[in-house]
Amino acid sequence: MSAVWRKSSRSNGAENSDCVEIALDGSAARIRDSKGRADATVAAPAWAAFLDTVKGDLFRR
């Protein structure tokens, strides 16, 4: 089965815009740049921790 890629909501919906895409399955998240198509795989717990950090606004200085 091929991955179902979703585009970031920050891409403004533009077809040719630079953005991040993600494909999720039960054990991992695959992340890629929409232009380069190279992707990285992150374990599901690490992806969940990253999202919690972003949602908690912990990257702000």
TACORNOR-V385244 format. One record per helix or strand. SS is the DSSP state (a for helix, b for strand). FROM is the first residue (numbers start at 1). LEN is the number of residues. Records with the same first field share a line. If there is no record, write none. Layout:
SS: FROM-LEN + FROM-LEN
This chain:
b: 6-2 + 20-5 + 28-6 + 39-5
a: 9-3 + 44-12
